[in-house]
Amino acid sequence: MLKMELGIESLLKMAWVAAILPILIASFPSSYLNPVHQTLLVFAGRGKIIQSSSRLNKLTVPQKFFSHFYGFAVVWTSFLLLTTWIYAHKIGSLVSESTSHSNVASYLTGGSQVFSIYKTYSTSLEHNFGIWQAVFLLILMEIQVLRRLYESLYVFNYSSTAQLHICGYLTGFFFYTAAPLSLCCNCAPEVFTFVANTVAEFIVKGKNRMPPLEFQWLEFLTPLLKLGWFQWIGAVIFFCGWLHQRRCHAILGNLREVKEEAKDYRIPHGDWFEVVSCPHYFAEIVMYGGLVVASGGLDQTVWLIFAFVVANLVFAAAETQRWYCRKFDNYPSNRYAIIPYVY
Ligand SMILES: NC(=O)c1ccc[n+]([C@@H]2O[C@H](COP(=O)([O-])OP(=O)(O)OC[C@H]3O[C@@H](n4cnc5c(N)ncnc54)[C@H](OP(=O)(O)O)[C@@H]3O)[C@@H](O)[C@H]2O)c1
């Protein structure tokens, strides 16, 4: 089990590093015109910042396909959240070791063998804490992807001609597969084994001979309330970014008067737009910063998600800033690209 855990975690770390490296190489000032920078510009192109001169940009899909990977993200994150939450509830609370023993024991006396392999883990409160923390992080992620799905369907007025490069489209699927999984990779193998064993047990025994699933809201919620300060401070930071991103997306969505048709662009005003050109990207960075804090700040995989989000969005913001300055002669010169008063 531990081997499998390390396997998933290492794979995810390698995937994040592989995704971050090309963006870093392309972002070095000396490489501004280099082939990596140019290729990445094509691959990351969407909407107004898509490169129209490249042959590679024939490989595009409509930008409204953004909703596909948010739809996928909702299904995948909900699955991870639900199964991790049920598993966390089964394996024990954060109160005392005897509680976690008794939970496992009561499940075992219900006739199931599936938990014997988890017994070693259940003795560790620290391990239980990690599982409940993963539930907490997945709840935050779920709140984000649900809103993004709604926005991509009902808030943004994607022009009918706006395109997204196929690589950006696939990167979206990569991101929303790897990010929720990274938030729970400390316990994902256990959870998957639990799900597989429960399904197998269900098939073999049938519904009537399964141990009854007692559902009590308080038992599902109380351990979350007992998590530490890091988790709650992280959640506050996350919601600060979340609320501002929601506002900024509403501002962008209202810039076009005629839904679907217009390909017109305006200078956005209000909220963090007064300070930076891409406040919705900055808000995303704040949200993932919140997740880093909520994970306790020591989880390398969560740090790598954060690094990817920063690298990816700083790159896109730099291009957006150049586009605004080219497009509008009266573009406010005091606006930074993405990080207020820094960049
Ligand atoms: N986590 C990540 O790595 C990651 C990666 C990508 C995106 N995201 C998030 O997804 C969200 C959307 O990203 P995005 O890149 O699609 O945002 P975007 O390029 O700013 O576009 C959002 C929508 O607003 C429109 N729009 C933008 N500026 C406008 C203007 N000046 N006038 C009129 N309409 C304008 C766009 O039209 P056009 O399509 O015609 O430009 C598009 O329909 C962001 O909050 C971002 O943080 C996250």
The ligand as an ORCA input file, in Angstrom:
! r2SCAN-3c Opt
* xyz 0 1
  N      -5.576     26.862    -13.080
  C      -5.073     27.143    -14.257
  O      -3.945     26.790    -14.596
  C      -5.905     27.901    -15.220
  C      -5.591     27.905    -16.586
  C      -6.410     28.634    -17.445
  C      -7.504     29.338    -16.960
  N      -7.781     29.308    -15.650
  C      -8.897     30.104    -15.086
  O     -10.020     30.116    -15.910
  C     -10.612     31.406    -15.913
  C     -10.862     31.843    -17.359
  O      -9.605     31.912    -18.021
  P      -9.448     32.452    -19.512
  O      -8.016     32.375    -19.854
  O     -10.473     31.824    -20.418
  O      -9.897     33.995    -19.294
  P      -9.957     35.154    -20.385
  O      -9.109     34.822    -21.557
  O      -9.739     36.434    -19.700
  O     -11.448     35.048    -20.927
  C     -12.602     34.981    -20.178
  C     -13.786     35.422    -21.061
  O     -13.873     36.837    -20.992
  C     -13.722     37.391    -22.311
  N     -12.916     38.591    -22.204
  C     -11.682     38.712    -21.667
  N     -11.233     39.956    -21.728
  C     -12.216     40.665    -22.360
  C     -12.345     42.011    -22.760
  N     -11.388     42.927    -22.512
  N     -13.476     42.396    -23.422
  C     -14.447     41.490    -23.673
  N     -14.390     40.199    -23.317
  C     -13.281     39.780    -22.679
  C     -12.999     36.342    -23.101
  O     -13.196     36.574    -24.482
  P     -12.134     35.964    -25.577
  O     -12.276     34.482    -25.455
  O     -12.605     36.470    -26.899
  O     -10.769     36.437    -25.194
  C     -13.659     35.076    -22.550
  O     -14.922     34.878    -23.105
  C      -9.655     32.354    -15.212
  O     -10.150     32.761    -13.964
  C      -8.395     31.545    -14.975
  O      -7.845     31.808    -13.719
  C      -7.007     28.615    -14.769
*
